[in-house]
Amino acid sequence: MKITVDFEECLKDSPRFRATIEEVEGDVCELESKLDKLVKLCIGMIDAGKAYNAANKQFVNGIRELAQQSTKDEVIESSLTKFAESLQEMINYHTILFDQAQRSIKTQLQTFVKDDIRKFKEAKKQFDKVSEEKEAALIKNAQAPRNKQHEVEEATNILTATRKCFRHIVLDYVLQINVLQSKRRSEILKSMLSFMYAHLTFFHQGYDLFSELQPLMKLLGGQLDQLVVDAAKEKRDMEQKHSTIQQKDFSNDDTKLEYNVDADNGIAMEGYLFKRASNAFKTWNRRWFSIQNNQLVYQKKFKDNPTVVVEDLRLCTVKHCEDIERRFCFEVVSPTKSCMMQADSEKLRQAWIKAVQNSIATAFRDKGDEGEKLDRKSSTSTGSLDSGGEPKERSLKGESALQKVLAIPGNTCCCDCGQPDPRWASINLGITLCIQCSGIHRSLGVHFSKVRSLTLDTWEPELLKLMCELGNGVINQIYEARREELGARKPQPGDPRHEVEAYIKAKYVDRRFVRRPSDEELRNKVVSLSKQEKRLSSSSEHLPPRAPPPTPKLRPGSNISGQSVKSADSGIQNSADGSREMLANTPSNNSLTNADAAESQPMAMPATLPSPSPCKEMVFYEPKEYSPGLQLYWASCARSLPDMAEALAHGAEVNWVNTEDDKRTPLIMAVQGGSLVACEFLLQNAANVNQQDAQGRGPLHHATMLGHTGQVCLFLKRGANQNAADIDEKTPLTVAVEAANADIVTLLRLAKMNEEMREAEGPYSQSGDETYQDIFQDFTHMASNDPDKLNRYQQYDQQKP
């Protein structure tokens, strides 16, 4: 605020002048306070900036050290070095910026406060003093008596002198005020403008620096996407290798150590042995021994140079040592010395003795026939871990799953941004995604989207069929129904990530584009689904019976936690007490509905529901209230995945309970409908596999009672509790035995024995007797790809007396 004082007004010393002076003095006082504060803040900013620069320098040094440590990785080393140089330049720019702040803010404003405001204060003191003297002179002149001439003259003279002095000082004071008011504008603006130009220069320098760096960053960004994919593939391969090795038999590790004269590294055999020292104490030390280049050597550490025990094995002999206290000892004797060694077992001792003998013989043969090369390509490699073939991998992976999923209309482009050739999928939504959108879906959490790779992950058949039942076209019709109506723009390939992320959250989390049905529309939908279920049920009565194929068999001689397992045709029993008998040879009365057979043929009418069973017949009652949960309930029974997905999008609770129908859930209704894929869809969307109805029966109970073998297999894989009993105190196994359903009895007992085996082996055991895994894989593939093999009840019913 600029306040100008008039020179003529000051001579009058009017109240207006005094008010102006008072206003100016208050303004200058406040200005001084604000400037002092600003200078202190500037000092604090500069100090913090210097500390930031110091910490930043340490950080850059850390990057340089990391680059030096990564010399074996050229991409990492060159990138980090370039980044460190750029960040160092930014530190230099920061230093220049803080120096400019010190000059423009701190120095200039401090000078203004110390010089100009100090002069103003000194002028104010003189003005205040002469004002008081003038006031006193006026009072004295007014009080001088008329009859005392000398006092009148004295008072008049003092007043005249004081007024003259006042006029001189007040004019100087006003001049100082006006100069200060004029100068404050220029000083403050000059200081701040200089500081802002320093910022402008700083950001221009930073922009120019990173503009040069941007091509490299874009190149690395493209490489990073590929690195992420490669890392995921490597991780998957390592996990598969880890699982493969873990399943191999390591009980006879002692026999794995074999002599291999043709080893690529020249080491014919190697392993740990205890060696007796030649000192007076005869101490034993464990060392890593190897036979290489016709010599016996050992090492204490990998980087140590090998110590040669025997220079030339042709000149030595080897023999057992039974005359000492330790077991498994043998001695290698040369013309100059002998070496006593101890193996960890008798098999290892025999392997080492044989290896030394073979090495001696080989050395003599090679010496006599230097030009002859022996063909030993068929010999076993040292330390081989391969005791058998790879475990059979029956699930689809890689290009097979990719081709099947991308064959669905609309799946060849990302569901959310349209990027062509997607390689990722959301398995609970049934859509395909590009790599950027898949990362955004992961950030939503698994309660919204479960992301899986179409090329790197293994796909179970029921999950692959789920993806083929839905697809981008179906889901977008649900989740983007009102997008155009609301004027929302769908992202395009290459759009900024934050825009795509905002759209995906609006689409799946807020469900902003979902069209909410009216009460009448919801009612019509539910009634239509209930009628559709009845049509599917009635269509089952005219299908011809099918001949039963053989039940999937257990491998003869396989063991489950120490129990002898026979083939399925002869039953399964416990070798210890005979208490675990499996009715594997009894024909199944109703193994699985034909509904899933129809699922493998998308355009065919679904086949039969099961013959009458202990389960309650499904009847549609007019409900008290229509809700998305009720839509999900009947859509699950009608095997309509699009209607199920629509109900979930409208807010249906996946574990919704129908209190008007024995507290059944959508998952139980999916069991009643006979669709394996509908069950898988609900489970992928967090359905509770153990939620019971009013009769105390969960999905596993219902699947067992209906003879749906594929669903029983699915629920057991998903952690269903097979020990749960209903209100009649019957477990699923009890129900299956009473129904003489050999397939389901086999599955339930195998799962129970596998669970007991894991509990016996402790918390770190891996699930996985190979027989158990193979049997469940067989049933899984038959249920999804060839369900007719499990439908044996019709022919069996005709053969009944």
Secondary structure in CASP SS format (residue, H / E / C, confidence):
PFRMAT SS
TARGET T0000
AUTHOR 0000-0000-0000
METHOD secondary structure of the structure
MODEL  1
M C 1.00
K C 1.00
I C 1.00
T C 1.00
V C 1.00
D C 1.00
F H 1.00
E H 1.00
E H 1.00
C H 1.00
L H 1.00
K H 1.00
D C 1.00
S C 1.00
P H 1.00
R H 1.00
F H 1.00
R H 1.00
A H 1.00
T H 1.00
I H 1.00
E H 1.00
E H 1.00
V H 1.00
E H 1.00
G H 1.00
D H 1.00
V H 1.00
C H 1.00
E H 1.00
L H 1.00
E H 1.00
S H 1.00
K H 1.00
L H 1.00
D H 1.00
K H 1.00
L H 1.00
V H 1.00
K H 1.00
L H 1.00
C H 1.00
I H 1.00
G H 1.00
M H 1.00
I H 1.00
D H 1.00
A H 1.00
G H 1.00
K H 1.00
A H 1.00
Y H 1.00
N H 1.00
A H 1.00
A H 1.00
N H 1.00
K H 1.00
Q H 1.00
F H 1.00
V H 1.00
N H 1.00
G H 1.00
I H 1.00
R H 1.00
E H 1.00
L H 1.00
A H 1.00
Q H 1.00
Q H 1.00
S C 1.00
T C 1.00
K C 1.00
D C 1.00
E H 1.00
V H 1.00
I H 1.00
E H 1.00
S H 1.00
S H 1.00
L H 1.00
T H 1.00
K H 1.00
F H 1.00
A H 1.00
E H 1.00
S H 1.00
L H 1.00
Q H 1.00
E H 1.00
M H 1.00
I H 1.00
N H 1.00
Y H 1.00
H H 1.00
T H 1.00
I H 1.00
L H 1.00
F H 1.00
D H 1.00
Q H 1.00
A H 1.00
Q H 1.00
R H 1.00
S H 1.00
I H 1.00
K H 1.00
T H 1.00
Q H 1.00
L H 1.00
Q H 1.00
T H 1.00
F H 1.00
V H 1.00
K H 1.00
D H 1.00
D H 1.00
I H 1.00
R H 1.00
K H 1.00
F H 1.00
K H 1.00
E H 1.00
A H 1.00
K H 1.00
K H 1.00
Q H 1.00
F H 1.00
D H 1.00
K H 1.00
V H 1.00
S H 1.00
E H 1.00
E H 1.00
K H 1.00
E H 1.00
A H 1.00
A H 1.00
L H 1.00
I H 1.00
K H 1.00
N H 1.00
A H 1.00
Q H 1.00
A C 1.00
P C 1.00
R C 1.00
N C 1.00
K C 1.00
Q H 1.00
H H 1.00
E H 1.00
V H 1.00
E H 1.00
E H 1.00
A H 1.00
T H 1.00
N H 1.00
I H 1.00
L H 1.00
T H 1.00
A H 1.00
T H 1.00
R H 1.00
K H 1.00
C H 1.00
F H 1.00
R H 1.00
H H 1.00
I H 1.00
V H 1.00
L H 1.00
D H 1.00
Y H 1.00
V H 1.00
L H 1.00
Q H 1.00
I H 1.00
N H 1.00
V H 1.00
L H 1.00
Q H 1.00
S H 1.00
K H 1.00
R H 1.00
R H 1.00
S H 1.00
E H 1.00
I H 1.00
L H 1.00
K H 1.00
S H 1.00
M H 1.00
L H 1.00
S H 1.00
F H 1.00
M H 1.00
Y H 1.00
A H 1.00
H H 1.00
L H 1.00
T H 1.00
F H 1.00
F H 1.00
H H 1.00
Q H 1.00
G H 1.00
Y H 1.00
D H 1.00
L H 1.00
F H 1.00
S H 1.00
E H 1.00
L H 1.00
Q H 1.00
P H 1.00
L H 1.00
M H 1.00
K H 1.00
L H 1.00
L H 1.00
G H 1.00
G H 1.00
Q H 1.00
L H 1.00
D H 1.00
Q H 1.00
L H 1.00
V H 1.00
V H 1.00
D H 1.00
A H 1.00
A H 1.00
K H 1.00
E H 1.00
K H 1.00
R H 1.00
D H 1.00
M H 1.00
E H 1.00
Q H 1.00
K H 1.00
H H 1.00
S H 1.00
T H 1.00
I H 1.00
Q H 1.00
Q C 1.00
K C 1.00
D C 1.00
F C 1.00
S C 1.00
N C 1.00
D H 1.00
D H 1.00
T H 1.00
K H 1.00
L C 1.00
E C 1.00
Y C 1.00
N C 1.00
V C 1.00
D C 1.00
A C 1.00
D C 1.00
N C 1.00
G C 1.00
I E 1.00
A E 1.00
M E 1.00
E E 1.00
G E 1.00
Y E 1.00
L E 1.00
F E 1.00
K E 1.00
R E 1.00
A C 1.00
S C 1.00
N C 1.00
A C 1.00
F C 1.00
K C 1.00
T C 1.00
W E 1.00
N E 1.00
R E 1.00
R E 1.00
W E 1.00
F E 1.00
S E 1.00
I E 1.00
Q E 1.00
N C 1.00
N C 1.00
Q E 1.00
L E 1.00
V E 1.00
Y E 1.00
Q E 1.00
K C 1.00
K C 1.00
F C 1.00
K C 1.00
D C 1.00
N C 1.00
P C 1.00
T E 1.00
V E 1.00
V E 1.00
V E 1.00
E C 1.00
D C 1.00
L H 1.00
R H 1.00
L H 1.00
C C 1.00
T E 1.00
V E 1.00
K E 1.00
H E 1.00
C E 1.00
E C 1.00
D C 1.00
I C 1.00
E C 1.00
R C 1.00
R C 1.00
F C 1.00
C E 1.00
F E 1.00
E E 1.00
V E 1.00
V E 1.00
S C 1.00
P C 1.00
T C 1.00
K C 1.00
S E 1.00
C E 1.00
M E 1.00
M E 1.00
Q E 1.00
A C 1.00
D C 1.00
S C 1.00
E H 1.00
K H 1.00
L H 1.00
R H 1.00
Q H 1.00
A H 1.00
W H 1.00
I H 1.00
K H 1.00
A H 1.00
V H 1.00
Q H 1.00
N H 1.00
S H 1.00
I H 1.00
A H 1.00
T H 1.00
A H 1.00
F H 1.00
R H 1.00
D H 1.00
K H 1.00
G H 1.00
D C 1.00
E C 1.00
G C 1.00
E C 1.00
K C 1.00
L C 1.00
D C 1.00
R C 1.00
K C 1.00
S C 1.00
S C 1.00
T C 1.00
S C 1.00
T C 1.00
G C 1.00
S C 1.00
L C 1.00
D C 1.00
S C 1.00
G C 1.00
G C 1.00
E C 1.00
P C 1.00
K C 1.00
E C 1.00
R C 1.00
S C 1.00
L E 1.00
K E 1.00
G C 1.00
E H 1.00
S H 1.00
A H 1.00
L H 1.00
Q H 1.00
K H 1.00
V H 1.00
L H 1.00
A C 1.00
I C 1.00
P C 1.00
G C 1.00
N C 1.00
T C 1.00
C E 1.00
C C 1.00
C C 1.00
D C 1.00
C C 1.00
G C 1.00
Q C 1.00
P E 1.00
D C 1.00
P C 1.00
R C 1.00
W E 1.00
A E 1.00
S E 1.00
I C 1.00
N C 1.00
L C 1.00
G C 1.00
I E 1.00
T E 1.00
L E 1.00
C C 1.00
I H 1.00
Q H 1.00
C H 1.00
S H 1.00
G H 1.00
I H 1.00
H H 1.00
R H 1.00
S H 1.00
L H 1.00
G C 1.00
V C 1.00
H C 1.00
F C 1.00
S C 1.00
K C 1.00
V E 1.00
R E 1.00
S E 1.00
L C 1.00
T C 1.00
L C 1.00
D C 1.00
T E 1.00
W E 1.00
E C 1.00
P H 1.00
E H 1.00
L H 1.00
L H 1.00
K H 1.00
L H 1.00
M H 1.00
C H 1.00
E H 1.00
L C 1.00
G C 1.00
N H 1.00
G H 1.00
V H 1.00
I H 1.00
N H 1.00
Q H 1.00
I H 1.00
Y H 1.00
E C 1.00
A C 1.00
R C 1.00
R H 1.00
E H 1.00
E H 1.00
L H 1.00
G C 1.00
A C 1.00
R C 1.00
K C 1.00
P C 1.00
Q C 1.00
P C 1.00
G C 1.00
D C 1.00
P C 1.00
R H 1.00
H H 1.00
E H 1.00
V H 1.00
E H 1.00
A H 1.00
Y H 1.00
I H 1.00
K H 1.00
A H 1.00
K H 1.00
Y H 1.00
V H 1.00
D C 1.00
R C 1.00
R C 1.00
F C 1.00
V C 1.00
R C 1.00
R C 1.00
P C 1.00
S C 1.00
D H 1.00
E H 1.00
E H 1.00
L H 1.00
R H 1.00
N H 1.00
K H 1.00
V H 1.00
V H 1.00
S H 1.00
L H 1.00
S H 1.00
K H 1.00
Q H 1.00
E H 1.00
K H 1.00
R H 1.00
L H 1.00
S H 1.00
S H 1.00
S H 1.00
S H 1.00
E H 1.00
H H 1.00
L C 1.00
P C 1.00
P C 1.00
R C 1.00
A C 1.00
P C 1.00
P C 1.00
P C 1.00
T C 1.00
P C 1.00
K C 1.00
L C 1.00
R C 1.00
P C 1.00
G C 1.00
S C 1.00
N E 1.00
I E 1.00
S C 1.00
G C 1.00
Q E 1.00
S E 1.00
V C 1.00
K C 1.00
S C 1.00
A C 1.00
D C 1.00
S C 1.00
G C 1.00
I C 1.00
Q C 1.00
N C 1.00
S C 1.00
A C 1.00
D C 1.00
G C 1.00
S C 1.00
R C 1.00
E C 1.00
M C 1.00
L C 1.00
A C 1.00
N C 1.00
T C 1.00
P C 1.00
S C 1.00
N C 1.00
N C 1.00
S C 1.00
L C 1.00
T C 1.00
N C 1.00
A H 1.00
D H 1.00
A H 1.00
A H 1.00
E H 1.00
S C 1.00
Q C 1.00
P C 1.00
M C 1.00
A C 1.00
M C 1.00
P C 1.00
A C 1.00
T C 1.00
L C 1.00
P C 1.00
S C 1.00
P C 1.00
S C 1.00
P C 1.00
C C 1.00
K C 1.00
E C 1.00
M C 1.00
V C 1.00
F C 1.00
Y C 1.00
E C 1.00
P C 1.00
K C 1.00
E C 1.00
Y C 1.00
S C 1.00
P H 1.00
G H 1.00
L H 1.00
Q H 1.00
L H 1.00
Y H 1.00
W H 1.00
A H 1.00
S H 1.00
C H 1.00
A C 1.00
R C 1.00
S C 1.00
L H 1.00
P H 1.00
D H 1.00
M H 1.00
A H 1.00
E H 1.00
A H 1.00
L H 1.00
A H 1.00
H C 1.00
G C 1.00
A C 1.00
E C 1.00
V C 1.00
N C 1.00
W C 1.00
V C 1.00
N E 1.00
T C 1.00
E C 1.00
D C 1.00
D C 1.00
K C 1.00
R E 1.00
T C 1.00
P H 1.00
L H 1.00
I H 1.00
M H 1.00
A H 1.00
V H 1.00
Q H 1.00
G H 1.00
G C 1.00
S C 1.00
L H 1.00
V H 1.00
A H 1.00
C H 1.00
E H 1.00
F H 1.00
L H 1.00
L H 1.00
Q H 1.00
N C 1.00
A C 1.00
A C 1.00
N C 1.00
V C 1.00
N C 1.00
Q C 1.00
Q C 1.00
D C 1.00
A C 1.00
Q C 1.00
G C 1.00
R C 1.00
G C 1.00
P H 1.00
L H 1.00
H H 1.00
H H 1.00
A H 1.00
T H 1.00
M H 1.00
L H 1.00
G C 1.00
H C 1.00
T H 1.00
G H 1.00
Q H 1.00
V H 1.00
C H 1.00
L H 1.00
F H 1.00
L H 1.00
K H 1.00
R C 1.00
G C 1.00
A C 1.00
N C 1.00
Q C 1.00
N C 1.00
A C 1.00
A C 1.00
D C 1.00
I C 1.00
D C 1.00
E C 1.00
K C 1.00
T C 1.00
P H 1.00
L H 1.00
T H 1.00
V H 1.00
A H 1.00
V H 1.00
E H 1.00
A C 1.00
A C 1.00
N C 1.00
A H 1.00
D H 1.00
I H 1.00
V H 1.00
T H 1.00
L H 1.00
L H 1.00
R H 1.00
L H 1.00
A H 1.00
K H 1.00
M H 1.00
N H 1.00
E H 1.00
E H 1.00
M H 1.00
R H 1.00
E H 1.00
A H 1.00
E H 1.00
G C 1.00
P C 1.00
Y C 1.00
S C 1.00
Q C 1.00
S C 1.00
G C 1.00
D C 1.00
E H 1.00
T H 1.00
Y H 1.00
Q H 1.00
D H 1.00
I H 1.00
F H 1.00
Q H 1.00
D H 1.00
F H 1.00
T H 1.00
H H 1.00
M H 1.00
A H 1.00
S H 1.00
N H 1.00
D C 1.00
P H 1.00
D H 1.00
K H 1.00
L H 1.00
N C 1.00
R C 1.00
Y H 1.00
Q H 1.00
Q H 1.00
Y H 1.00
D H 1.00
Q H 1.00
Q H 1.00
K C 1.00
P C 1.00
END
